[in-house]
Amino acid sequence: MLSPEDEAVVVAFRRHTLLSLDDCLYALQATIPHLTRSSLHRCLQRHGISRLPEVDGDKPKRSRFKAYPLGYFHIDLAEVHTAEDRLYLLVAIDRTTKFAFVKLHEKATRRLPTASHRGRALQGAHGAHFTTPGNVASAASIIREAIAAGETFRAHSFESACARNDIDHRLTKPRHPWTNGQVERMNRTIKDATVKRYHYDSHEKLRAHLGDFVSAYNFGRRLKTLRGLTPYEAICKAWSAEPGRFRSNPLHQMPGPNI
């Protein structure tokens, strides 16, 4: 049962944010712990705001992503700035669980990416940071063949890391950024929460804030696309269903006194 004060908070939040029912629920439950989906819906109905206003214009057709198992990462590189200088933001996000990995580098060279990004597949933006310039496809399979044959070769460090760790590396099409849309959206989310909102006197201050933000996202943010789970909870659910896909138990990786 919602009190008049609770309803006033719900109504004001809905009118101000225009978020969907589920997004309102996840955002408001921290403030109103006893709020349920049904009580929220009834409250919105009573105040005549259960339906969001229609937006003029044709709605774009939405196509569903092909279903992929855990471990398919979208990766990208973006620039951010502090008072000290420019930094390069390397972002990887799992296509299935939406778990994000973020790292800042002061230089972006072809030796920047390393084998620390492990997974079953990686989809990277088509650029010199993830493949040799001019390539239309990843050379990881050719590198694997050269390694198996014991041949000497020269290769891009990222593709070499993929080949040595048996990672399938795929490239987006040139001038088709929407094929890597998940990581593009994550880049925007990170920038909106950090460099576009705050001024940082040093790289270390940005690194500290970025680490806190990504941890809060991975372990605390409930996502509609995951049916209300956090990215970490989605990984734990995948562990329960398919433990054979994991090298270690993710239940032991949650933040807390054990880390």
C-alpha atoms as an extended CHARMM CRD file, in Angstrom:
* protein
*
       259  EXT
         1         1  MET       CA              0.0000000000        0.0000000000        0.0000000000  PROA      1               0.0000000000
         2         2  LEU       CA              1.4280000000        3.3450000000       -1.0570000000  PROA      2               0.0000000000
         3         3  SER       CA              1.0800000000        6.3790000000        1.1720000000  PROA      3               0.0000000000
         4         4  PRO       CA              0.1070000000        9.7890000000       -0.2970000000  PROA      4               0.0000000000
         5         5  GLU       CA              3.7500000000       10.8380000000        0.0450000000  PROA      5               0.0000000000
         6         6  ASP       CA              4.8970000000        7.7330000000       -1.8580000000  PROA      6               0.0000000000
         7         7  GLU       CA              2.3930000000        8.4170000000       -4.6420000000  PROA      7               0.0000000000
         8         8  ALA       CA              3.5580000000       12.0330000000       -4.9020000000  PROA      8               0.0000000000
         9         9  VAL       CA              7.1480000000       10.8000000000       -5.3720000000  PROA      9               0.0000000000
        10        10  VAL       CA              6.0650000000        8.2600000000       -8.0150000000  PROA      10              0.0000000000
        11        11  VAL       CA              3.9920000000       10.7730000000       -9.9790000000  PROA      11              0.0000000000
        12        12  ALA       CA              6.6690000000       13.4670000000       -9.9040000000  PROA      12              0.0000000000
        13        13  PHE       CA              9.3520000000       10.9910000000      -10.9840000000  PROA      13              0.0000000000
        14        14  ARG       CA              7.2710000000        9.6330000000      -13.8780000000  PROA      14              0.0000000000
        15        15  ARG       CA              6.3250000000       13.0820000000      -15.1810000000  PROA      15              0.0000000000
        16        16  HSD       CA              9.8860000000       14.3490000000      -14.9270000000  PROA      16              0.0000000000
        17        17  THR       CA             11.7120000000       11.3660000000      -16.4530000000  PROA      17              0.0000000000
        18        18  LEU       CA              9.0710000000        9.7990000000      -18.7690000000  PROA      18              0.0000000000
        19        19  LEU       CA             10.6760000000        6.4280000000      -18.0740000000  PROA      19              0.0000000000
        20        20  SER       CA              8.9270000000        3.1440000000      -18.7680000000  PROA      20              0.0000000000
        21        21  LEU       CA              7.0750000000        1.2260000000      -16.0550000000  PROA      21              0.0000000000
        22        22  ASP       CA              9.9570000000       -1.1890000000      -15.3910000000  PROA      22              0.0000000000
        23        23  ASP       CA             12.6190000000        1.5290000000      -15.4160000000  PROA      23              0.0000000000
        24        24  CYS       CA             10.5680000000        3.5690000000      -12.9270000000  PROA      24              0.0000000000
        25        25  LEU       CA             10.2210000000        0.4820000000      -10.7290000000  PROA      25              0.0000000000
        26        26  TYR       CA             13.9750000000       -0.2350000000      -10.6390000000  PROA      26              0.0000000000
        27        27  ALA       CA             14.8310000000        3.4130000000       -9.9820000000  PROA      27              0.0000000000
        28        28  LEU       CA             12.2280000000        3.9680000000       -7.2440000000  PROA      28              0.0000000000
        29        29  GLN       CA             12.6270000000        0.7210000000       -5.2970000000  PROA      29              0.0000000000
        30        30  ALA       CA             15.7340000000        2.0860000000       -3.5770000000  PROA      30              0.0000000000
        31        31  THR       CA             13.6040000000        4.9680000000       -2.2070000000  PROA      31              0.0000000000
        32        32  ILE       CA             10.3430000000        3.0320000000       -1.7430000000  PROA      32              0.0000000000
        33        33  PRO       CA             11.3870000000       -0.5640000000       -0.8360000000  PROA      33              0.0000000000
        34        34  HSD       CA              7.7950000000       -1.8660000000       -0.6280000000  PROA      34              0.0000000000
        35        35  LEU       CA              6.9750000000       -0.6920000000       -4.1650000000  PROA      35              0.0000000000
        36        36  THR       CA              5.8860000000       -3.5140000000       -6.4790000000  PROA      36              0.0000000000
        37        37  ARG       CA              5.2270000000       -3.5250000000      -10.2060000000  PROA      37              0.0000000000
        38        38  SER       CA              1.4720000000       -3.9150000000       -9.7260000000  PROA      38              0.0000000000
        39        39  SER       CA              1.2050000000       -1.1550000000       -7.1030000000  PROA      39              0.0000000000
        40        40  LEU       CA              3.2490000000        1.1600000000       -9.3280000000  PROA      40              0.0000000000
        41        41  HSD       CA              1.0010000000        0.4330000000      -12.3050000000  PROA      41              0.0000000000
        42        42  ARG       CA             -2.1700000000        1.0870000000      -10.2710000000  PROA      42              0.0000000000
        43        43  CYS       CA             -0.7120000000        4.3500000000       -8.9670000000  PROA      43              0.0000000000
        44        44  LEU       CA              0.0850000000        5.5480000000      -12.4920000000  PROA      44              0.0000000000
        45        45  GLN       CA             -3.4170000000        4.5700000000      -13.6400000000  PROA      45              0.0000000000
        46        46  ARG       CA             -5.0580000000        6.5120000000      -10.8130000000  PROA      46              0.0000000000
        47        47  HSD       CA             -3.1960000000        9.6450000000      -11.8710000000  PROA      47              0.0000000000
        48        48  GLY       CA             -3.8010000000        9.1510000000      -15.5850000000  PROA      48              0.0000000000
        49        49  ILE       CA             -0.1460000000        8.7220000000      -16.5320000000  PROA      49              0.0000000000
        50        50  SER       CA              0.0200000000        4.9580000000      -17.0880000000  PROA      50              0.0000000000
        51        51  ARG       CA              0.6880000000        5.4990000000      -20.8070000000  PROA      51              0.0000000000
        52        52  LEU       CA              3.5960000000        7.5350000000      -22.0830000000  PROA      52              0.0000000000
        53        53  PRO       CA              2.7890000000       10.2330000000      -24.6500000000  PROA      53              0.0000000000
        54        54  GLU       CA              3.0810000000        9.2250000000      -28.2840000000  PROA      54              0.0000000000
        55        55  VAL       CA              5.9660000000       10.7450000000      -30.2190000000  PROA      55              0.0000000000
        56        56  ASP       CA              5.1270000000       12.1740000000      -33.6270000000  PROA      56              0.0000000000
        57        57  GLY       CA              6.7550000000       10.6480000000      -36.6660000000  PROA      57              0.0000000000
        58        58  ASP       CA              7.3240000000        7.1540000000      -37.9580000000  PROA      58              0.0000000000
        59        59  LYS       CA              8.7760000000        4.7010000000      -35.4940000000  PROA      59              0.0000000000
        60        60  PRO       CA             11.9210000000        2.9970000000      -36.7820000000  PROA      60              0.0000000000
        61        61  LYS       CA             11.7140000000       -0.7110000000      -37.3460000000  PROA      61              0.0000000000
        62        62  ARG       CA             13.4770000000       -2.6490000000      -34.6480000000  PROA      62              0.0000000000
        63        63  SER       CA             15.2840000000       -5.8440000000      -35.4520000000  PROA      63              0.0000000000
        64        64  ARG       CA             16.3400000000       -8.3100000000      -32.7910000000  PROA      64              0.0000000000
        65        65  PHE       CA             19.9670000000       -9.2130000000      -32.3050000000  PROA      65              0.0000000000
        66        66  LYS       CA             20.8550000000      -12.7890000000      -33.0450000000  PROA      66              0.0000000000
        67        67  ALA       CA             20.9930000000      -14.7620000000      -29.7980000000  PROA      67              0.0000000000
        68        68  TYR       CA             24.5840000000      -15.3860000000      -28.7110000000  PROA      68              0.0000000000
        69        69  PRO       CA             25.9760000000      -17.3180000000      -25.7470000000  PROA      69              0.0000000000
        70        70  LEU       CA             27.8910000000      -15.6830000000      -22.9310000000  PROA      70              0.0000000000
        71        71  GLY       CA             31.3040000000      -14.3530000000      -23.9380000000  PROA      71              0.0000000000
        72        72  TYR       CA             30.6550000000      -12.3650000000      -27.1210000000  PROA      72              0.0000000000
        73        73  PHE       CA             32.1640000000       -8.9070000000      -26.5590000000  PROA      73              0.0000000000
        74        74  HSD       CA             31.7370000000       -5.6460000000      -28.4290000000  PROA      74              0.0000000000
        75        75  ILE       CA             34.8020000000       -3.4240000000      -28.0900000000  PROA      75              0.0000000000
        76        76  ASP       CA             35.6080000000        0.1650000000      -28.9880000000  PROA      76              0.0000000000
        77        77  LEU       CA             37.9970000000        3.0140000000      -28.2630000000  PROA      77              0.0000000000
        78        78  ALA       CA             37.0350000000        6.6110000000      -27.4140000000  PROA      78              0.0000000000
        79        79  GLU       CA             38.8070000000        9.7910000000      -26.3150000000  PROA      79              0.0000000000
        80        80  VAL       CA             38.2290000000       11.5460000000      -22.9780000000  PROA      80              0.0000000000
        81        81  HSD       CA             39.9790000000       14.5400000000      -21.4290000000  PROA      81              0.0000000000
        82        82  THR       CA             41.0940000000       15.7490000000      -18.0090000000  PROA      82              0.0000000000
        83        83  ALA       CA             42.9680000000       18.9170000000      -17.0060000000  PROA      83              0.0000000000
        84        84  GLU       CA             46.2210000000       17.0030000000      -17.5060000000  PROA      84              0.0000000000
        85        85  ASP       CA             45.7220000000       15.7800000000      -21.0800000000  PROA      85              0.0000000000
        86        86  ARG       CA             43.8720000000       13.3680000000      -23.3110000000  PROA      86              0.0000000000
        87        87  LEU       CA             43.1790000000        9.7400000000      -22.3980000000  PROA      87              0.0000000000
        88        88  TYR       CA             41.9580000000        6.8010000000      -24.4560000000  PROA      88              0.0000000000
        89        89  LEU       CA             38.9900000000        4.8750000000      -23.0930000000  PROA      89              0.0000000000
        90        90  LEU       CA             38.9170000000        1.1980000000      -24.0380000000  PROA      90              0.0000000000
        91        91  VAL       CA             35.4660000000       -0.3250000000      -23.5000000000  PROA      91              0.0000000000
        92        92  ALA       CA             34.2780000000       -3.9270000000      -23.8870000000  PROA      92              0.0000000000
        93        93  ILE       CA             30.7160000000       -5.0810000000      -23.1690000000  PROA      93              0.0000000000
        94        94  ASP       CA             29.3440000000       -8.6050000000      -23.1880000000  PROA      94              0.0000000000
        95        95  ARG       CA             26.5270000000       -8.8800000000      -25.6860000000  PROA      95              0.0000000000
        96        96  THR       CA             24.4300000000      -11.2370000000      -23.5580000000  PROA      96              0.0000000000
        97        97  THR       CA             24.9010000000      -10.1170000000      -19.9300000000  PROA      97              0.0000000000
        98        98  LYS       CA             25.8300000000       -6.4360000000      -20.6480000000  PROA      98              0.0000000000
        99        99  PHE       CA             28.7760000000       -6.7630000000      -18.2290000000  PROA      99              0.0000000000
       100       100  ALA       CA             31.2740000000       -3.9970000000      -19.0400000000  PROA      100             0.0000000000
       101       101  PHE       CA             35.0590000000       -3.7950000000      -18.8550000000  PROA      101             0.0000000000
       102       102  VAL       CA             36.7190000000       -0.3710000000      -19.0170000000  PROA      102             0.0000000000
       103       103  LYS       CA             40.3490000000        0.7480000000      -18.9950000000  PROA      103             0.0000000000
       104       104  LEU       CA             42.0750000000        4.0980000000      -19.5430000000  PROA      104             0.0000000000
       105       105  HSD       CA             45.3370000000        4.4490000000      -21.4650000000  PROA      105             0.0000000000
       106       106  GLU       CA             47.5050000000        7.4970000000      -22.0240000000  PROA      106             0.0000000000
       107       107  LYS       CA             48.5980000000        6.2720000000      -25.4570000000  PROA      107             0.0000000000
       108       108  ALA       CA             46.7080000000        4.3870000000      -28.1510000000  PROA      108             0.0000000000
       109       109  THR       CA             49.0880000000        2.4060000000      -30.3240000000  PROA      109             0.0000000000
       110       110  ARG       CA             48.7610000000       -0.8870000000      -32.1180000000  PROA      110             0.0000000000
       111       111  ARG       CA             50.4010000000       -2.5170000000      -29.1080000000  PROA      111             0.0000000000
       112       112  LEU       CA             47.7950000000       -1.1650000000      -26.6670000000  PROA      112             0.0000000000
       113       113  PRO       CA             45.2240000000       -4.0220000000      -26.5810000000  PROA      113             0.0000000000
       114       114  THR       CA             46.4740000000       -7.1760000000      -24.8580000000  PROA      114             0.0000000000
       115       115  ALA       CA             45.3060000000      -10.6900000000      -24.1760000000  PROA      115             0.0000000000
       116       116  SER       CA             43.6640000000       -9.5550000000      -20.9320000000  PROA      116             0.0000000000
       117       117  HSD       CA             40.3470000000       -9.3170000000      -22.7790000000  PROA      117             0.0000000000
       118       118  ARG       CA             39.4270000000      -12.9780000000      -22.9160000000  PROA      118             0.0000000000
       119       119  GLY       CA             36.2260000000      -14.3980000000      -24.3170000000  PROA      119             0.0000000000
       120       120  ARG       CA             34.7210000000      -16.6310000000      -26.9350000000  PROA      120             0.0000000000
       121       121  ALA       CA             34.3630000000      -13.8690000000      -29.4940000000  PROA      121             0.0000000000
       122       122  LEU       CA             35.1610000000      -10.1950000000      -29.9190000000  PROA      122             0.0000000000
       123       123  GLN       CA             33.5780000000       -7.7120000000      -32.2860000000  PROA      123             0.0000000000
       124       124  GLY       CA             35.7020000000       -4.6100000000      -32.6820000000  PROA      124             0.0000000000
       125       125  ALA       CA             35.3130000000       -1.3090000000      -34.4340000000  PROA      125             0.0000000000
       126       126  HSD       CA             36.9750000000       -1.3520000000      -37.8490000000  PROA      126             0.0000000000
       127       127  GLY       CA             40.1510000000        0.6580000000      -37.1730000000  PROA      127             0.0000000000
       128       128  ALA       CA             43.9220000000        0.5810000000      -36.7150000000  PROA      128             0.0000000000
       129       129  HSD       CA             43.5960000000       -0.0920000000      -32.9870000000  PROA      129             0.0000000000
       130       130  PHE       CA             42.1260000000       -3.5710000000      -33.5490000000  PROA      130             0.0000000000
       131       131  THR       CA             43.5060000000       -4.6990000000      -36.9180000000  PROA      131             0.0000000000
       132       132  THR       CA             46.1540000000       -3.8400000000      -39.4650000000  PROA      132             0.0000000000
       133       133  PRO       CA             45.0710000000       -0.8350000000      -41.5930000000  PROA      133             0.0000000000
       134       134  GLY       CA             43.5290000000       -1.9520000000      -44.8720000000  PROA      134             0.0000000000
       135       135  ASN       CA             42.2920000000       -5.2990000000      -43.5680000000  PROA      135             0.0000000000
       136       136  VAL       CA             38.6910000000       -6.1330000000      -44.4220000000  PROA      136             0.0000000000
       137       137  ALA       CA             38.6710000000       -9.1400000000      -42.0850000000  PROA      137             0.0000000000
       138       138  SER       CA             40.5810000000      -10.2670000000      -39.0340000000  PROA      138             0.0000000000
       139       139  ALA       CA             43.8780000000      -12.0670000000      -39.6050000000  PROA      139             0.0000000000
       140       140  ALA       CA             43.5230000000      -14.0990000000      -36.3950000000  PROA      140             0.0000000000
       141       141  SER       CA             42.8010000000      -17.3560000000      -38.2550000000  PROA      141             0.0000000000
       142       142  ILE       CA             45.8930000000      -16.8860000000      -40.4750000000  PROA      142             0.0000000000
       143       143  ILE       CA             48.0110000000      -16.1630000000      -37.4090000000  PROA      143             0.0000000000
       144       144  ARG       CA             46.7660000000      -19.3690000000      -35.7590000000  PROA      144             0.0000000000
       145       145  GLU       CA             47.8080000000      -21.3540000000      -38.8350000000  PROA      145             0.0000000000
       146       146  ALA       CA             51.2650000000      -19.7370000000      -38.7810000000  PROA      146             0.0000000000
       147       147  ILE       CA             51.6700000000      -20.5420000000      -35.0760000000  PROA      147             0.0000000000
       148       148  ALA       CA             50.6330000000      -24.1690000000      -35.6410000000  PROA      148             0.0000000000
       149       149  ALA       CA             53.1300000000      -24.4780000000      -38.5180000000  PROA      149             0.0000000000
       150       150  GLY       CA             55.9200000000      -22.9200000000      -36.4610000000  PROA      150             0.0000000000
       151       151  GLU       CA             56.3920000000      -20.1000000000      -38.9580000000  PROA      151             0.0000000000
       152       152  THR       CA             57.8340000000      -16.6740000000      -38.1670000000  PROA      152             0.0000000000
       153       153  PHE       CA             55.3430000000      -13.8670000000      -38.7060000000  PROA      153             0.0000000000
       154       154  ARG       CA             54.5920000000      -10.2040000000      -37.9710000000  PROA      154             0.0000000000
       155       155  ALA       CA             51.1050000000       -9.3050000000      -36.8050000000  PROA      155             0.0000000000
       156       156  HSD       CA             48.9920000000       -6.6960000000      -35.0670000000  PROA      156             0.0000000000
       157       157  SER       CA             49.2800000000       -7.2400000000      -31.2950000000  PROA      157             0.0000000000
       158       158  PHE       CA             45.5120000000       -7.4310000000      -30.7340000000  PROA      158             0.0000000000
       159       159  GLU       CA             44.9820000000       -9.9990000000      -33.4790000000  PROA      159             0.0000000000
       160       160  SER       CA             47.9820000000      -11.9680000000      -32.2380000000  PROA      160             0.0000000000
       161       161  ALA       CA             46.4700000000      -12.0370000000      -28.7270000000  PROA      161             0.0000000000
       162       162  CYS       CA             43.1590000000      -13.2610000000      -30.1700000000  PROA      162             0.0000000000
       163       163  ALA       CA             44.9100000000      -16.0030000000      -32.1480000000  PROA      163             0.0000000000
       164       164  ARG       CA             46.9860000000      -17.2080000000      -29.1860000000  PROA      164             0.0000000000
       165       165  ASN       CA             43.9260000000      -17.3580000000      -26.9060000000  PROA      165             0.0000000000
       166       166  ASP       CA             41.6560000000      -19.0090000000      -29.5010000000  PROA      166             0.0000000000
       167       167  ILE       CA             39.3570000000      -15.9680000000      -29.7000000000  PROA      167             0.0000000000
       168       168  ASP       CA             37.2060000000      -15.4130000000      -32.7730000000  PROA      168             0.0000000000
       169       169  HSD       CA             37.7780000000      -11.7780000000      -33.8260000000  PROA      169             0.0000000000
       170       170  ARG       CA             35.2300000000      -10.1310000000      -36.1320000000  PROA      170             0.0000000000
       171       171  LEU       CA             35.2750000000       -6.6270000000      -37.5970000000  PROA      171             0.0000000000
       172       172  THR       CA             32.3870000000       -4.2580000000      -38.1470000000  PROA      172             0.0000000000
       173       173  LYS       CA             31.8280000000       -3.0140000000      -41.6780000000  PROA      173             0.0000000000
       174       174  PRO       CA             33.4910000000        0.3150000000      -42.5030000000  PROA      174             0.0000000000
       175       175  ARG       CA             31.1200000000        3.2710000000      -41.9840000000  PROA      175             0.0000000000
       176       176  HSD       CA             28.5320000000        1.0030000000      -40.2830000000  PROA      176             0.0000000000
       177       177  PRO       CA             28.7910000000        2.0570000000      -36.6010000000  PROA      177             0.0000000000
       178       178  TRP       CA             25.3340000000        0.7080000000      -35.7540000000  PROA      178             0.0000000000
       179       179  THR       CA             26.6300000000       -2.8770000000      -36.0270000000  PROA      179             0.0000000000
       180       180  ASN       CA             28.6490000000       -2.1480000000      -32.8850000000  PROA      180             0.0000000000
       181       181  GLY       CA             25.8200000000       -0.2010000000      -31.2410000000  PROA      181             0.0000000000
       182       182  GLN       CA             25.9520000000       -1.7780000000      -27.7960000000  PROA      182             0.0000000000
       183       183  VAL       CA             29.4450000000       -0.5300000000      -27.0400000000  PROA      183             0.0000000000
       184       184  GLU       CA             28.7260000000        2.8210000000      -28.7300000000  PROA      184             0.0000000000
       185       185  ARG       CA             25.8160000000        3.2630000000      -26.3170000000  PROA      185             0.0000000000
       186       186  MET       CA             28.0080000000        2.2480000000      -23.3680000000  PROA      186             0.0000000000
       187       187  ASN       CA             30.6150000000        4.8140000000      -24.4070000000  PROA      187             0.0000000000
       188       188  ARG       CA             27.9210000000        7.4870000000      -24.3920000000  PROA      188             0.0000000000
       189       189  THR       CA             26.6080000000        6.3730000000      -20.9980000000  PROA      189             0.0000000000
       190       190  ILE       CA             30.0930000000        6.5090000000      -19.4630000000  PROA      190             0.0000000000
       191       191  LYS       CA             30.8620000000        9.9400000000      -20.9000000000  PROA      191             0.0000000000
       192       192  ASP       CA             27.4970000000       11.3460000000      -19.7820000000  PROA      192             0.0000000000
       193       193  ALA       CA             28.1840000000       10.1710000000      -16.2200000000  PROA      193             0.0000000000
       194       194  THR       CA             31.8070000000       11.3400000000      -16.0700000000  PROA      194             0.0000000000
       195       195  VAL       CA             33.6210000000       13.7690000000      -18.3830000000  PROA      195             0.0000000000
       196       196  LYS       CA             30.4890000000       15.5070000000      -19.6630000000  PROA      196             0.0000000000
       197       197  ARG       CA             29.2640000000       16.1460000000      -16.1220000000  PROA      197             0.0000000000
       198       198  TYR       CA             32.4050000000       16.7060000000      -14.0410000000  PROA      198             0.0000000000
       199       199  HSD       CA             35.7890000000       18.3920000000      -14.3440000000  PROA      199             0.0000000000
       200       200  TYR       CA             38.7950000000       16.2460000000      -13.4330000000  PROA      200             0.0000000000
       201       201  ASP       CA             42.0580000000       17.8390000000      -12.3080000000  PROA      201             0.0000000000
       202       202  SER       CA             44.0310000000       14.6570000000      -12.9050000000  PROA      202             0.0000000000
       203       203  HSD       CA             43.9280000000       11.3090000000      -14.6750000000  PROA      203             0.0000000000
       204       204  GLU       CA             43.8070000000        9.5100000000      -11.3280000000  PROA      204             0.0000000000
       205       205  LYS       CA             40.6070000000       11.2690000000      -10.2820000000  PROA      205             0.0000000000
       206       206  LEU       CA             38.9360000000       10.1930000000      -13.5200000000  PROA      206             0.0000000000
       207       207  ARG       CA             40.2220000000        6.6270000000      -13.1060000000  PROA      207             0.0000000000
       208       208  ALA       CA             38.8380000000        6.4480000000       -9.5580000000  PROA      208             0.0000000000
       209       209  HSD       CA             35.4180000000        7.8140000000      -10.5320000000  PROA      209             0.0000000000
       210       210  LEU       CA             35.2660000000        5.6290000000      -13.6420000000  PROA      210             0.0000000000
       211       211  GLY       CA             36.0280000000        2.5340000000      -11.5690000000  PROA      211             0.0000000000
       212       212  ASP       CA             33.2600000000        3.3790000000       -9.1010000000  PROA      212             0.0000000000
       213       213  PHE       CA             30.7600000000        4.0540000000      -11.8980000000  PROA      213             0.0000000000
       214       214  VAL       CA             31.4830000000        0.8190000000      -13.7690000000  PROA      214             0.0000000000
       215       215  SER       CA             31.2940000000       -1.2260000000      -10.5450000000  PROA      215             0.0000000000
       216       216  ALA       CA             27.9420000000        0.3610000000       -9.6890000000  PROA      216             0.0000000000
       217       217  TYR       CA             26.7000000000       -0.4130000000      -13.2130000000  PROA      217             0.0000000000
       218       218  ASN       CA             27.8990000000       -4.0370000000      -13.2660000000  PROA      218             0.0000000000
       219       219  PHE       CA             26.7970000000       -4.9690000000       -9.7530000000  PROA      219             0.0000000000
       220       220  GLY       CA             23.9310000000       -2.5960000000       -8.9570000000  PROA      220             0.0000000000
       221       221  ARG       CA             22.0930000000       -1.4160000000      -12.0670000000  PROA      221             0.0000000000
       222       222  ARG       CA             19.0190000000       -3.4370000000      -12.9640000000  PROA      222             0.0000000000
       223       223  LEU       CA             18.4190000000       -3.5680000000      -16.7140000000  PROA      223             0.0000000000
       224       224  LYS       CA             15.1110000000       -4.0420000000      -18.4770000000  PROA      224             0.0000000000
       225       225  THR       CA             16.7600000000       -6.0460000000      -21.2470000000  PROA      225             0.0000000000
       226       226  LEU       CA             17.9120000000       -8.5270000000      -18.5640000000  PROA      226             0.0000000000
       227       227  ARG       CA             14.4170000000       -8.7390000000      -17.0410000000  PROA      227             0.0000000000
       228       228  GLY       CA             15.3930000000       -6.7300000000      -13.9890000000  PROA      228             0.0000000000
       229       229  LEU       CA             18.7260000000       -8.4280000000      -13.2950000000  PROA      229             0.0000000000
       230       230  THR       CA             22.0500000000       -6.6570000000      -12.9340000000  PROA      230             0.0000000000
       231       231  PRO       CA             24.8390000000       -7.6810000000      -15.3600000000  PROA      231             0.0000000000
       232       232  TYR       CA             26.5570000000       -9.5720000000      -12.5360000000  PROA      232             0.0000000000
       233       233  GLU       CA             23.3320000000      -11.4020000000      -11.6360000000  PROA      233             0.0000000000
       234       234  ALA       CA             22.9190000000      -12.3280000000      -15.3160000000  PROA      234             0.0000000000
       235       235  ILE       CA             26.3980000000      -13.8860000000      -15.2550000000  PROA      235             0.0000000000
       236       236  CYS       CA             25.5360000000      -15.8540000000      -12.1100000000  PROA      236             0.0000000000
       237       237  LYS       CA             22.3290000000      -17.0620000000      -13.7720000000  PROA      237             0.0000000000
       238       238  ALA       CA             24.3400000000      -18.1910000000      -16.8040000000  PROA      238             0.0000000000
       239       239  TRP       CA             26.7530000000      -19.9770000000      -14.4480000000  PROA      239             0.0000000000
       240       240  SER       CA             23.8670000000      -21.9320000000      -12.9290000000  PROA      240             0.0000000000
       241       241  ALA       CA             22.5990000000      -22.9500000000      -16.3790000000  PROA      241             0.0000000000
       242       242  GLU       CA             25.9280000000      -23.6170000000      -18.1430000000  PROA      242             0.0000000000
       243       243  PRO       CA             28.8520000000      -23.9090000000      -15.6870000000  PROA      243             0.0000000000
       244       244  GLY       CA             30.9730000000      -25.5330000000      -18.4020000000  PROA      244             0.0000000000
       245       245  ARG       CA             31.4240000000      -22.1630000000      -20.1110000000  PROA      245             0.0000000000
       246       246  PHE       CA             33.2770000000      -20.7210000000      -17.1170000000  PROA      246             0.0000000000
       247       247  ARG       CA             36.8740000000      -21.0190000000      -15.9670000000  PROA      247             0.0000000000
       248       248  SER       CA             36.0330000000      -19.9880000000      -12.3940000000  PROA      248             0.0000000000
       249       249  ASN       CA             32.9610000000      -19.5900000000      -10.2240000000  PROA      249             0.0000000000
       250       250  PRO       CA             31.5860000000      -16.0190000000      -10.7000000000  PROA      250             0.0000000000
       251       251  LEU       CA             29.8350000000      -16.2020000000       -7.3390000000  PROA      251             0.0000000000
       252       252  HSD       CA             33.2900000000      -15.6790000000       -5.8080000000  PROA      252             0.0000000000
       253       253  GLN       CA             33.9020000000      -12.4720000000       -7.7610000000  PROA      253             0.0000000000
       254       254  MET       CA             31.3110000000      -10.1560000000       -6.2280000000  PROA      254             0.0000000000
       255       255  PRO       CA             32.7050000000       -7.0030000000       -4.5330000000  PROA      255             0.0000000000
       256       256  GLY       CA             33.0240000000       -7.0910000000       -0.7750000000  PROA      256             0.0000000000
       257       257  PRO       CA             35.3510000000       -8.1710000000        2.0470000000  PROA      257             0.0000000000
       258       258  ASN       CA             36.6140000000      -11.1310000000       -0.0260000000  PROA      258             0.0000000000
       259       259  ILE       CA             38.2980000000       -8.7890000000       -2.5580000000  PROA      259             0.0000000000
